[in-house]
Amino acid sequence: MDFTLVSDIMMDLEGSVRPAVFLADALVKQGYEVSMISPIISSNIEKRLRESSITPVNLRAKLISKNLGVSLLWLEAWIQEAFFRLNSRRAANESSVRINFSQIVSVPSSVWYLQGPPSVALKDMEKELSMGFRVAYNVFRPFIEHVDKGLVNRIAKSSSLVIANSKFCASMYSKFGVKVQDVIYPPIDCKVFCPSTSHPSSGYILTYFGKETKFSVIKRIADVGVKIKAFGSKTPFIPDELTKHPNIEFFGKASVNELVNLYSNALFTLFAFTHEPFGYVPLESMACGTPSVTYGMQGPGEYVADEYTGWLAHTDAELTQKSIRLWKEGYPSRIRTNCVEEASKFDRQFYIEKWLKTLSHQKNGPVRSNRLLKDELG
């Protein structure tokens, strides 16, 4: 194999899996042999990889949370690696250039692509979790933070080059003592995420329900009569008071086509998060011509421009007030045009160009020593 890409749990091709798959597709088109390693790969994804001439390497980790959602599945896989190194023991040694997009498989790599340490995410998310989760988290918090730091440093020491998915993400790892050499923002496909209509209905605001969502903020906005449509995988993190709220229509997991239509017709997308190293939701929304209301911090604060492609808030109260005001008053139509233009800068073609340039610059350095890169990267 010429390249081996290590990925998180592959039950679908979104989230933290997307950067790895987009690069794998591009490397195949360059003429390389590419394999992908993951603790678990669903049968549908295995089929998709093979159809794209990518060889799946399914470690078939034994996880008891497989029916409880991808988030808990990922957490269990992380526990297995952080405490017992089970995933890395299952991963076979490869002579190819290995690029690690995961924090649940600690193998020597030419490049490690950082997407966020779980101990920091859990700390930020704690207040929005149920009482049971909060109690369990606080009991195990010292162990989680200690083990996560150890795992991070173990992967970093065995990686020749470390790249983060945002400046904020890089800052989190720097606190662990990890030196981040570059930032490559995650990609979107602007041929897929694009406006589905030139006359959006604008009769609702769209939001995302997930483990990192500030549900309390969304409820306050819905309570004053704002019509909200929400999407997201069904997880134990979503309170019943939101899924049953009279002003909230919850769609569950939406297909890409459904999601594009939801984005395109929304007045704006509300992204109230507790923790987000990058955040696809505001960017996908922008690509569909719809601005976002979110916080001016962490990942989204790096690409949402206040009053140009969306609106940034510094507090929950400000986020609530801006959302209600925009619902009542609207905004200039030029903002939708701005959104599409700015989102195009994150298209997958630019992401791939950055990766190929990075690999080319490394061909006489750490990556070169792992495996000779082909001439077309030079």
C-alpha positions in Angstrom: 0.0 0.0 0.0 1.2 3.5 -0.8 -0.9 5.3 1.8 -2.7 4.1 4.9 -5.2 6.5 6.5 -6.3 5.8 10.1 -9.9 7.0 10.8 -12.4 7.3 13.7 -15.4 5.0 13.9 -16.8 4.7 10.3 -20.5 4.3 10.6 -21.0 7.1 8.1 -18.8 9.5 6.1 -19.5 12.7 8.0 -17.9 14.5 11.0 -14.4 13.5 11.8 -14.4 10.8 9.1 -14.9 13.3 6.2 -11.4 14.8 6.1 -9.9 11.3 5.9 -12.2 10.0 3.2 -11.8 13.1 1.0 -8.0 12.8 1.1 -8.3 9.0 0.4 -10.4 9.7 -2.6 -7.9 12.3 -3.9 -4.9 10.0 -3.4 -6.7 7.2 -5.3 -7.2 9.6 -8.2 -3.5 10.4 -8.1 -2.8 6.8 -8.8 -1.9 5.6 -5.3 -3.0 2.5 -3.5 -4.9 3.5 -0.4 -6.2 1.7 2.6 -8.3 2.9 5.6 -8.0 1.5 9.1 -10.8 2.0 11.6 -11.9 0.2 14.9 -15.3 -0.3 13.3 -16.5 0.1 9.7 -20.1 -0.5 8.8 -20.9 -2.8 5.9 -22.3 0.0 3.9 -19.1 2.1 4.3 -16.9 -0.9 3.5 -18.8 -1.3 0.3 -18.5 2.4 -0.5 -14.7 2.4 0.1 -14.2 -0.7 -2.1 -16.2 1.0 -4.9 -13.8 3.9 -4.6 -10.8 1.6 -4.9 -10.0 2.1 -1.2 -9.1 -1.0 0.8 -11.0 -1.0 4.2 -9.2 -2.5 7.2 -11.9 -3.1 9.8 -10.3 -3.8 13.2 -13.8 -5.1 14.3 -13.5 -3.8 17.8 -15.9 -5.4 20.2 -18.0 -2.5 21.5 -21.1 -3.0 23.7 -22.5 0.5 22.9 -23.1 -0.1 19.1 -26.8 0.5 19.4 -26.5 3.7 21.5 -25.3 6.1 18.9 -22.0 7.0 17.3 -21.0 9.4 20.1 -21.1 6.7 22.8 -19.5 4.2 20.4 -16.6 6.6 19.8 -16.2 7.2 23.5 -16.1 3.4 24.2 -13.5 3.0 21.4 -11.4 5.8 23.0 -11.6 4.2 26.4 -10.4 0.9 24.9 -7.4 2.6 23.4 -6.6 5.1 26.2 -6.7 2.5 28.9 -5.8 -0.7 27.2 -4.3 0.1 23.7 -6.7 -2.4 22.2 -7.2 -0.6 18.9 -3.5 0.0 18.2 -2.7 -3.7 19.0 -5.2 -4.8 16.3 -3.7 -2.4 13.7 -1.2 -4.2 11.5 2.1 -2.6 10.8 2.3 -1.0 7.3 5.3 0.0 5.2 3.2 2.8 3.5 2.9 6.4 4.5 0.5 6.4 7.4 -1.7 9.5 8.1 -3.6 9.3 11.4 -6.9 11.2 11.5 -7.9 9.6 14.8 -7.4 9.8 18.5 -8.6 6.3 19.1 -5.8 4.4 17.3 -2.3 5.3 18.6 0.0 4.1 15.8 3.3 5.6 14.5 2.4 8.0 11.7 4.0 10.3 9.2 1.2 12.9 9.9 -1.3 13.2 12.8 -4.4 15.3 12.0 -5.8 16.7 15.2 -9.6 17.0 15.6 -10.0 17.5 19.3 -9.1 15.8 22.7 -12.2 14.2 24.4 -11.2 15.3 27.9 -11.6 19.0 26.9 -14.8 18.3 25.1 -16.3 16.5 28.1 -15.3 19.4 30.4 -17.1 22.0 28.1 -20.2 19.8 27.7 -20.7 18.9 31.3 -23.4 21.5 32.2 -25.7 20.3 29.4 -25.4 16.6 30.2 -28.0 14.8 32.2 -27.5 14.4 36.0 -26.4 10.8 35.6 -23.8 11.7 33.0 -22.6 14.6 35.1 -22.2 12.4 38.2 -20.3 9.7 36.3 -18.1 12.3 34.6 -17.1 14.0 37.8 -16.2 10.7 39.4 -13.9 9.7 36.6 -12.8 13.2 35.5 -9.2 13.0 37.0 -8.7 9.6 35.4 -10.0 10.8 32.0 -7.8 13.9 31.9 -4.7 12.0 33.0 -5.2 9.2 30.5 -6.2 11.5 27.7 -3.0 13.6 28.2 -0.9 10.4 28.1 -2.6 9.2 24.9 -2.2 12.5 23.2 1.5 12.6 24.0 2.0 9.0 23.0 0.5 9.7 19.5 2.3 13.0 19.1 5.7 11.4 19.9 5.2 8.8 17.3 4.1 11.3 14.6 6.6 13.1 12.4 4.2 16.0 11.6 1.2 17.3 13.6 -1.6 19.3 11.8 -4.7 20.7 13.5 -8.2 21.2 12.0 -8.4 24.8 13.4 -6.3 27.4 15.3 -8.5 26.7 18.4 -7.9 23.0 18.1 -4.2 23.6 17.9 -4.4 25.7 21.1 -6.0 22.9 23.0 -3.2 20.4 22.1 -0.5 23.0 22.8 -1.7 22.8 26.5 -0.7 19.2 26.4 2.7 20.1 25.2 2.1 19.1 21.6 3.8 21.2 18.9 1.4 21.8 16.0 3.2 22.7 12.8 0.2 23.7 10.6 -3.6 24.1 10.3 -5.7 22.5 7.5 -9.4 23.3 7.9 -11.8 20.4 7.2 -13.5 20.4 3.8 -17.0 20.6 2.4 -18.1 19.7 -1.1 -19.6 22.8 -2.6 -21.0 20.8 -5.5 -23.2 19.1 -2.9 -23.7 21.8 -0.3 -25.1 24.6 -2.4 -28.4 26.6 -2.5 -31.3 24.3 -3.5 -33.6 27.3 -4.3 -33.3 30.9 -5.2 -36.5 31.7 -3.2 -36.0 30.3 0.3 -39.1 30.0 2.4 -37.4 31.5 5.5 -40.3 30.3 7.6 -38.1 28.7 10.3 -34.6 28.7 11.8 -32.6 25.5 11.6 -30.5 24.1 14.4 -28.5 21.0 15.2 -29.1 18.6 18.1 -26.0 16.7 19.3 -23.9 16.0 22.3 -22.2 19.4 22.1 -25.5 21.4 21.8 -26.6 24.1 24.4 -30.1 22.8 24.6 -31.0 25.4 27.3 -30.4 28.3 24.8 -32.5 26.7 22.1 -35.4 26.1 24.5 -35.4 29.8 25.5 -35.7 30.8 21.9 -38.4 28.3 21.1 -40.3 29.4 24.2 -40.9 32.9 22.8 -42.6 31.5 19.7 -39.7 31.1 17.2 -40.3 28.2 14.8 -37.4 25.9 14.9 -36.5 22.8 12.8 -33.8 20.6 14.2 -31.7 17.7 12.8 -29.2 15.3 14.4 -28.7 11.7 15.3 -31.0 10.4 18.0 -28.9 10.3 21.1 -29.5 10.1 24.9 -28.2 13.6 25.1 -31.4 15.3 23.7 -33.9 16.3 26.4 -37.5 15.2 25.8 -38.7 18.8 26.5 -37.1 19.8 23.2 -38.1 16.9 21.0 -41.7 17.4 22.2 -41.7 21.2 22.2 -44.6 22.7 20.2 -42.3 25.1 18.3 -39.6 22.6 17.5 -39.9 20.0 14.7 -37.2 17.4 15.1 -36.2 15.4 12.0 -33.6 13.1 13.5 -30.8 12.1 11.2 -31.3 13.8 7.8 -29.9 12.6 4.5 -27.6 15.0 2.6 -30.3 16.0 0.2 -32.8 16.7 3.0 -30.1 18.6 4.9 -29.3 20.8 1.9 -33.0 21.7 1.5 -33.3 22.4 5.3 -30.3 24.7 5.2 -31.3 26.4 2.0 -34.8 27.3 3.1 -34.0 28.4 6.7 -34.0 32.1 7.7 -30.7 31.3 9.5 -29.0 28.4 11.2 -28.6 28.6 15.0 -25.5 26.9 16.2 -25.5 27.0 20.0 -22.6 24.8 21.1 -20.7 23.9 24.2 -17.6 22.7 22.5 -16.6 22.8 18.8 -13.0 22.5 17.5 -14.2 23.3 14.0 -18.0 22.9 13.3 -19.4 21.8 10.0 -22.9 23.1 10.6 -22.4 26.8 10.2 -20.1 26.3 7.1 -22.5 23.9 5.4 -25.3 26.4 6.0 -23.2 29.2 4.5 -22.5 27.0 1.4 -26.3 26.7 1.0 -26.6 30.5 1.2 -27.9 30.7 4.7 -26.1 32.7 7.5 -25.5 31.4 11.0 -26.0 32.8 14.5 -23.3 31.3 16.8 -20.6 32.2 19.3 -17.6 34.2 18.3 -15.2 31.6 19.7 -13.6 28.2 19.1 -13.8 26.8 15.6 -16.9 28.7 14.2 -15.4 32.0 15.4 -12.6 31.5 12.8 -14.8 31.5 9.7 -18.1 33.1 10.5 -17.8 36.9 9.9 -20.0 39.0 12.1 -22.8 40.8 10.1 -21.2 39.5 6.9 -21.9 35.8 6.8 -23.7 35.5 10.1 -23.8 37.0 13.6 -21.5 36.2 16.5 -22.4 36.4 20.2 -20.3 36.3 23.3 -22.9 35.1 25.8 -26.0 32.9 25.8 -28.2 36.0 26.4 -26.7 37.8 23.4 -27.2 34.7 21.2 -30.8 34.5 22.3 -31.5 38.2 21.7 -29.9 38.2 18.3 -31.8 35.1 17.2 -35.1 36.6 18.3 -34.4 40.0 16.6 -33.4 38.4 13.3 -36.5 36.2 13.4 -38.6 39.3 13.7 -36.7 41.7 11.5 -34.8 39.6 9.0 -31.6 40.8 7.3 -30.3 42.1 3.9 -30.3 39.6 1.0 -26.7 40.3 0.2 -25.7 38.3 3.2 -26.8 35.1 1.5 -24.5 35.9 -1.4 -21.6 36.6 1.0 -22.2 33.2 2.6 -21.8 31.2 -0.7 -18.7 33.1 -1.6 -17.0 32.7 1.7 -17.9 29.0 2.1 -16.4 28.2 -1.4 -12.9 28.9 0.2 -13.4 25.7 2.2 -14.3 23.5 -0.9 -12.7 20.1 -1.0 -10.4 21.0 -3.9 -8.6 23.6 -1.8 -8.3 21.1 1.1 -6.8 18.5 -1.2 -4.4 21.1 -2.7 -3.2 22.0 0.8 -2.6 18.3 1.7 -0.7 17.5 -1.5 1.4 20.6 -1.0 2.1 19.6 2.6 3.1 16.0 1.6 5.3 17.4 -1.2 7.1 19.7 1.3 7.7 16.7 3.5 9.0 14.4 0.8 12.6 14.9 1.9 11.7 14.9 5.6 9.8 12.8 8.1 7.1 11.6 5.6 9.8 10.8 3.0 11.5 8.5 5.5 8.3 6.5 6.0 7.8 5.8 2.3 9.1 7.4 -0.9 6.4 9.7 -2.3 5.7 9.4 -6.0 7.1 12.0 -8.4 3.8 13.7 -9.0 3.7 15.0 -5.5 7.0 16.8 -6.1 
